[in-house]
Every structure is written in structure tokens, then in C-alpha cells.
Amino acid sequence: MLTQKRTWLGFVFIGVTFYFLFRNIDWVKMLEAFTHFQALWILPALAIYLFGYVVRGFRWVVLLSPVKKCTFNSLFPTLMIGFMANNVLPARAGEFIRAHLNGKKEGISRSASFATIVLERLFDGLTMIILLWVALGLGHLPVKEETMPASIQHAINWSPYVFGAAFLVLFTLVLFKETCVSVINLFIRIAPRKFHDPLEKLAHTFIDGLHILKNVKETFTVLLASLAAWTCEFTAYYLLAVGMGIAPTPLTLWSAALLMAIVNLGILIPNAPGGIGLFEFLGTGLLCVSFGIGKEMAVGYMFLVHFMVLIPITLLGFYYSTREHLNLGKLEDEGNQQTEKEIP
């Protein structure tokens, strides 16, 4: 029932954002934007974009190494299935499905696996902030802070504090594990007795999944992998902009980095599956207001980028789920049942 409600809310959200996106748009001009697109640019853009997910696969190998030495060949299909689920299910359910599936395949704690996924997201957020500030500071962009939409300005201003606080909490859990577990246990004791053992085990295994933060070399490796993965992504954005005829002017490579960072930070808030609607809305706002690109061209370009971001990964995820004889609905149910076992 909750999943159905979230799905309907997602459709409502898409409808509202699309209404404002397509309001007062000239459909003839938008069609012209697509007809002038040089389709061959899709090939290098797609190749570079997909290579970024290969980098993410190796990053997950490093993140999981303190828990278990897993192979890339084992983790990559699970990674793709998780991202596919994020694209088709509400509330980023793919993260929980990936943690459950990986725990099942590798014989490790689901909460420890989920902790590595939490770290992934935090490193992604940190990478977005780094690229954002580098692009604004060193990119010599034709954009000023006062020309940005208010929603984008708020995302830029608040993101360092949000991710900084989250990293601080996780570092504290790792560096002062025994003290933190003792404090957590005090709160656990308030709960009914049947919750005590499962919650204590959950706290221990989750913190174990964060153990990589104690290793400076491996932490730096994960950060570099995150930068490499997202560099592949904004490079793909830029190549599509070249195909649309809006790069290298007014969009530069650093403009593509800024655009990618802003839309990905923006879709962190609860929204529709795959960020559909909000992704296009934020990107179009930035391109029109800050770079002076016509709305029809901006909307067409953002739809093209989002198509590249969503469709190939979703198809790959379905391929791997079919190859491994997995059913997305059953995986979601299994994950919920496992949660009930760990937390009665």
C-alpha cells in the first residue's frame, strides 16, 4: 500500500513539473532543436557515460573490501540491478534492493552492505560539491550567482553543510565505535526487549560497513574513483551539448560539470522515480536563466541527457536481473521480510 501511494505521488509530481516545464513552450522550435541534433555524438557520449559505471563497480569493490573481498564480476550485475530499481521504483528503493541482493549473494550482513551504499552516496555528494565549486571558481563561466534560480542557489548553499554533517557522523561512528555503540545501546534499552539483540547486531554490522574510513589510502581511492565516475558523466553531458549545437558556446565543459552537479544535488530530495520531471525542470531553469539558452532548446537537451542517463542503465539492470533469474517485485518483498527478521 505504501509503495502504491509513493508511486501515485511520483506521477503527481511528474505531472506538476511537466506542466510548468511545457507551459508556454513553442513545440515547433522544440522539434527544430531535435532535428538539428547530430546523432553520431550519442556514441562517444554513451561510451564514456557507461565507462563511469565500470568505475563505480570497482569503487564498490574497494568499499566492501574491509567486509569481504568481492570480485568486480560479482558486484557489477548487482550494482546495475540496484540502479535500474532506482529508475523504476519510488523512494530510491534500489539502494535497499542492492544491499539485500548483495548480502544474499556474498553471504554478508545486509546492513554492512547498505552502509557501503550510504558511503557511496556521501562520496557522490562530496564529489558534486567539489565539481560545483571548481566549476564556479575556476571554470570562467558566463554565469553569476544572482542569475541562478532561487531553488538552485539554496541547493548550492546548503549542500556542503548537509554532506559535511553526514560525513562527520559516520567518521565519529567509526573512530569511536565502542563509545557510539554504548550510546546506541542506551537508546535500544528503551525499546521492548525483543528489539534489543536485533538492533544491537544491526548497529555493529552497519558500523563495520563504514570501516574503510579508517584507511586513508582506500578512502582517497574511493574519492578519486568518485571523481573519475562523475567526470565521465559530465563529459557525456558536454558531448551531447556539442551534438545539439550549444557547445562549446555557450556551454563549456565546466558548464556541463556545473549543470550535472546542480541537477544531481537537486534530485536528492524525495521525488519521482529516476528524478523524472525534477531533473528536466532544474536543468532547464539553469540553462535558460543563467546561460541564455532558449527554453525549447534547453528542454530538448535536458530530455536527451535524461534519456541517456536512464535508459541504458535500466536496460542493463533488466538484462542482469533476467540473466540471474531475479524478479524485482520478489526482491523488494524479500528485502522487507529480511528487515522484519532483523528488526522484529
C-alpha positions as CSV (number, residue, x, y, z in Angstrom):
1,M,0.0,0.0,0.0
2,L,2.8,2.4,0.9
3,T,4.6,1.6,-2.3
4,Q,1.4,2.3,-4.3
5,K,0.9,5.6,-2.6
6,R,4.5,6.6,-3.3
7,T,4.0,5.6,-6.9
8,W,0.9,7.8,-7.3
9,L,2.7,10.7,-5.6
10,G,5.5,10.2,-8.1
11,F,3.1,10.5,-11.0
12,V,1.5,13.6,-9.5
13,F,5.0,15.1,-9.0
14,I,5.9,14.4,-12.6
15,G,2.6,15.9,-13.8
16,V,3.2,19.1,-11.9
17,T,6.8,19.6,-13.0
18,F,5.9,18.8,-16.6
19,Y,3.1,21.3,-16.5
20,F,5.5,24.2,-15.6
21,L,8.1,22.8,-17.9
22,F,5.9,22.8,-21.0
23,R,3.9,25.8,-20.2
24,N,4.1,28.4,-23.0
25,I,6.6,26.3,-25.0
26,D,6.8,26.6,-28.8
27,W,6.6,23.0,-30.0
28,V,7.8,23.8,-33.5
29,K,11.0,25.3,-32.1
30,M,11.5,22.3,-29.9
31,L,11.1,20.0,-32.8
32,E,13.7,22.0,-34.7
33,A,16.1,21.6,-31.8
34,F,15.9,17.9,-32.2
35,T,16.1,17.9,-36.0
36,H,19.4,19.8,-35.8
37,F,20.9,17.3,-33.4
38,Q,23.9,15.4,-34.8
39,A,23.0,11.9,-33.6
40,L,26.6,10.5,-34.0
41,W,27.6,12.4,-30.8
42,I,25.5,9.9,-28.9
43,L,28.0,7.1,-29.4
44,P,31.0,8.7,-27.7
45,A,28.8,10.2,-25.0
46,L,27.2,6.8,-24.3
47,A,30.5,5.0,-24.2
48,I,32.1,7.5,-21.8
49,Y,28.9,7.5,-19.6
50,L,28.8,3.7,-19.3
51,F,32.5,3.6,-18.5
52,G,31.7,5.7,-15.5
53,Y,29.6,2.8,-14.2
54,V,32.5,0.4,-14.7
55,V,34.5,2.8,-12.4
56,R,31.6,2.7,-9.9
57,G,31.8,-1.1,-9.9
58,F,35.5,-1.0,-9.0
59,R,34.7,1.6,-6.3
60,W,32.2,-0.7,-4.7
61,V,34.8,-3.5,-4.6
62,V,37.1,-1.1,-2.6
63,L,34.2,0.0,-0.3
64,L,33.3,-3.6,0.5
65,S,36.9,-4.8,0.9
66,P,37.0,-4.4,4.7
67,V,33.8,-6.5,5.0
68,K,34.7,-9.1,2.3
69,K,37.0,-9.3,-0.7
70,C,34.4,-9.4,-3.5
71,T,35.1,-9.5,-7.2
72,F,34.0,-7.0,-9.8
73,N,32.3,-9.7,-11.9
74,S,30.1,-10.5,-8.9
75,L,29.3,-6.9,-7.8
76,F,28.7,-5.2,-11.2
77,P,25.5,-7.0,-12.0
78,T,24.1,-6.2,-8.5
79,L,25.1,-2.6,-9.0
80,M,23.2,-2.4,-12.3
81,I,20.2,-4.0,-10.8
82,G,20.2,-1.5,-8.0
83,F,20.4,1.5,-10.3
84,M,17.7,0.0,-12.5
85,A,15.4,-0.3,-9.5
86,N,16.1,3.3,-8.5
87,N,14.9,4.3,-12.0
88,V,11.6,2.4,-11.9
89,L,10.7,2.3,-8.2
90,P,9.9,5.2,-5.8
91,A,11.9,6.4,-2.8
92,R,15.2,5.1,-4.1
93,A,14.2,1.5,-3.3
94,G,17.1,0.3,-5.4
95,E,19.5,1.0,-2.6
96,F,17.8,-1.4,-0.3
97,I,17.3,-4.0,-3.0
98,R,21.0,-3.8,-3.9
99,A,22.0,-4.2,-0.2
100,H,19.7,-7.2,0.2
101,L,20.8,-8.8,-3.0
102,N,24.5,-8.3,-2.4
103,G,24.1,-9.6,1.2
104,K,22.4,-12.7,-0.2
105,K,24.9,-13.4,-2.9
106,E,28.0,-12.7,-0.9
107,G,26.9,-14.1,2.4
108,I,27.5,-10.9,4.3
109,S,25.4,-8.7,6.5
110,R,22.7,-6.7,4.7
111,S,23.2,-3.7,7.0
112,A,27.0,-3.8,6.4
113,S,26.4,-3.8,2.6
114,F,23.9,-1.0,3.0
115,A,26.5,1.0,4.9
116,T,28.8,0.9,1.9
117,I,26.0,2.2,-0.3
118,V,25.4,5.1,2.2
119,L,29.1,5.9,1.9
120,E,28.8,5.8,-1.9
121,R,26.1,8.4,-1.8
122,L,28.1,10.6,0.6
123,F,31.2,10.4,-1.6
124,D,29.0,11.2,-4.6
125,G,27.6,14.2,-2.8
126,L,31.1,15.3,-1.8
127,T,32.2,14.9,-5.4
128,M,29.2,17.1,-6.6
129,I,30.3,19.8,-4.2
130,I,33.9,19.7,-5.3
131,L,32.9,19.9,-9.0
132,L,30.4,22.6,-8.3
133,W,32.9,24.9,-6.6
134,V,35.7,24.2,-9.0
135,A,33.4,25.0,-11.9
136,L,32.2,28.2,-10.3
137,G,35.6,29.2,-9.2
138,L,37.9,28.1,-12.0
139,G,35.6,27.5,-14.9
140,H,35.3,31.1,-16.1
141,L,31.6,30.5,-16.7
142,P,29.2,33.1,-18.2
143,V,27.0,32.8,-15.1
144,K,26.7,34.8,-11.9
145,E,25.2,33.7,-8.6
146,E,22.4,36.3,-8.8
147,T,21.3,34.9,-12.2
148,M,20.6,31.5,-10.8
149,P,17.1,30.4,-9.8
150,A,16.5,30.6,-6.1
151,S,16.0,26.9,-5.7
152,I,19.4,26.2,-7.3
153,Q,21.0,28.8,-5.0
154,H,19.6,27.1,-2.0
155,A,20.8,23.7,-3.1
156,I,24.4,25.1,-3.6
157,N,24.4,26.9,-0.2
158,W,23.1,24.1,1.9
159,S,24.8,21.1,0.3
160,P,28.2,21.5,1.9
161,Y,26.6,21.6,5.4
162,V,24.4,18.6,4.7
163,F,27.1,16.3,3.4
164,G,29.7,17.6,5.8
165,A,27.5,16.8,8.8
166,A,26.7,13.3,7.4
167,F,30.5,12.5,7.0
168,L,31.2,13.8,10.5
169,V,28.5,11.5,11.9
170,L,30.0,8.5,10.0
171,F,33.6,9.3,11.0
172,T,32.5,9.5,14.6
173,L,30.8,6.1,14.4
174,V,34.0,4.5,13.0
175,L,36.6,6.3,15.1
176,F,34.7,5.9,18.4
177,K,32.9,2.7,17.7
178,E,32.8,1.3,21.2
179,T,31.6,4.6,22.7
180,C,29.0,5.1,20.0
181,V,27.7,1.5,20.3
182,S,27.4,2.1,24.1
183,V,25.3,5.2,23.5
184,I,23.2,3.5,20.9
185,N,22.6,0.6,23.3
186,L,21.3,3.1,25.9
187,F,18.6,4.1,23.4
188,I,18.0,0.5,22.4
189,R,17.3,-0.4,26.0
190,I,14.3,1.9,25.9
191,A,12.7,-0.3,23.3
192,P,10.9,-3.5,24.1
193,R,13.2,-6.4,25.0
194,K,12.5,-8.3,21.7
195,F,14.2,-5.5,19.8
196,H,17.4,-5.4,21.8
197,D,19.5,-8.1,20.2
198,P,18.5,-7.4,16.5
199,L,19.1,-3.7,16.9
200,E,22.5,-4.2,18.6
201,K,23.5,-6.5,15.8
202,L,22.3,-4.1,13.2
203,A,24.3,-1.2,14.8
204,H,27.5,-3.3,14.9
205,T,27.3,-4.6,11.3
206,F,26.4,-1.2,9.9
207,I,29.4,0.4,11.6
208,D,31.6,-2.5,10.3
209,G,30.5,-1.5,6.8
210,L,32.0,2.0,7.3
211,H,35.4,0.6,8.3
212,I,37.1,1.8,5.1
213,L,37.0,5.4,6.5
214,K,39.8,4.3,8.9
215,N,42.1,3.7,6.0
216,V,43.3,6.9,4.4
217,K,44.7,5.3,1.3
218,E,41.5,3.4,0.5
219,T,39.3,6.4,1.4
220,F,41.4,8.5,-1.1
221,T,41.0,5.8,-3.7
222,V,37.2,5.9,-3.3
223,L,37.2,9.7,-3.7
224,L,39.3,9.5,-6.8
225,A,37.0,6.8,-8.3
226,S,34.0,9.0,-7.5
227,L,35.7,12.0,-9.3
228,A,36.5,9.8,-12.2
229,A,33.0,8.4,-12.5
230,W,31.3,11.8,-12.4
231,T,33.9,13.3,-14.8
232,C,32.8,10.6,-17.2
233,E,29.2,11.7,-16.7
234,F,29.6,15.5,-17.2
235,T,31.9,14.8,-20.2
236,A,29.0,12.8,-21.7
237,Y,26.7,15.8,-21.0
238,Y,29.1,18.0,-22.9
239,L,29.3,15.7,-25.9
240,L,25.5,15.8,-26.2
241,A,25.6,19.6,-26.0
242,V,28.1,19.6,-28.9
243,G,25.7,17.4,-30.8
244,M,22.8,19.9,-30.0
245,G,25.0,22.8,-31.2
246,I,25.1,24.6,-27.8
247,A,28.7,23.7,-27.0
248,P,31.4,24.9,-26.8
249,T,29.4,28.2,-26.8
250,P,27.5,29.0,-24.6
251,L,28.2,25.7,-22.8
252,T,31.7,24.7,-21.9
253,L,33.0,21.5,-20.3
254,W,32.9,23.2,-16.9
255,S,29.4,24.4,-17.7
256,A,28.4,20.8,-18.2
257,A,30.0,19.9,-14.8
258,L,28.1,22.7,-13.1
259,L,24.8,21.5,-14.7
260,M,25.4,17.9,-13.7
261,A,26.3,18.8,-10.1
262,I,23.2,21.0,-9.7
263,V,20.6,18.7,-11.1
264,N,22.1,15.7,-9.2
265,L,22.1,17.6,-5.9
266,G,18.6,18.8,-6.6
267,I,17.1,15.3,-7.2
268,L,18.4,14.1,-3.9
269,I,15.1,15.4,-2.4
270,P,12.2,13.0,-2.5
271,N,10.7,13.0,-6.0
272,A,9.6,10.7,-8.8
273,P,11.5,7.5,-9.8
274,G,14.6,8.4,-11.8
275,G,14.2,12.0,-11.0
276,I,11.8,12.4,-13.9
277,G,10.4,15.9,-14.1
278,L,12.6,17.5,-11.5
279,F,15.8,16.7,-13.5
280,E,14.5,18.4,-16.5
281,F,12.9,21.3,-14.5
282,L,16.2,22.2,-12.7
283,G,18.4,21.8,-15.7
284,T,16.1,23.9,-17.9
285,G,15.9,26.6,-15.3
286,L,19.7,26.9,-15.1
287,L,20.2,26.7,-18.9
288,C,17.6,29.4,-19.6
289,V,18.2,31.9,-16.8
290,S,22.0,31.6,-16.4
291,F,23.2,30.7,-19.9
292,G,20.6,32.4,-22.0
293,I,19.6,29.3,-23.9
294,G,16.1,29.2,-25.4
295,K,13.6,27.2,-23.4
296,E,12.8,24.9,-26.3
297,M,16.4,24.1,-26.8
298,A,17.0,23.7,-23.1
299,V,14.0,21.4,-22.6
300,G,15.0,19.3,-25.6
301,Y,18.6,19.0,-24.4
302,M,17.6,18.0,-20.9
303,F,15.3,15.3,-22.2
304,L,18.1,14.0,-24.4
305,V,20.5,13.9,-21.4
306,H,18.0,12.2,-19.2
307,F,17.2,9.6,-21.8
308,M,21.0,8.8,-21.9
309,V,21.1,8.7,-18.1
310,L,18.1,6.5,-17.6
311,I,17.5,4.1,-20.5
312,P,20.9,2.3,-20.9
313,I,21.3,1.7,-17.2
314,T,17.7,0.5,-16.8
315,L,18.1,-1.9,-19.8
316,L,21.4,-3.2,-18.4
317,G,19.8,-3.7,-15.0
318,F,16.9,-5.7,-16.5
319,Y,19.4,-7.8,-18.5
320,Y,21.3,-8.8,-15.4
321,S,18.1,-9.4,-13.4
322,T,16.8,-11.7,-16.2
323,R,20.2,-13.4,-16.5
324,E,20.2,-14.1,-12.8
325,H,16.5,-15.1,-12.8
326,L,15.6,-12.3,-10.4
327,N,12.2,-10.7,-10.1
328,L,12.2,-7.1,-8.9
329,G,8.9,-7.4,-7.0
330,K,10.1,-10.5,-5.2
331,L,13.4,-8.9,-4.4
332,E,11.6,-5.9,-2.8
333,D,9.4,-8.3,-0.8
334,E,12.4,-10.4,0.3
335,G,14.1,-7.2,1.4
336,N,11.0,-6.2,3.5
337,Q,10.9,-9.8,5.0
338,Q,14.6,-9.7,5.9
339,T,14.1,-6.3,7.6
340,E,11.3,-7.9,9.7
341,K,13.7,-10.7,10.7
342,E,16.5,-8.3,11.7
343,I,14.1,-5.9,13.4
344,P,11.1,-7.9,14.6
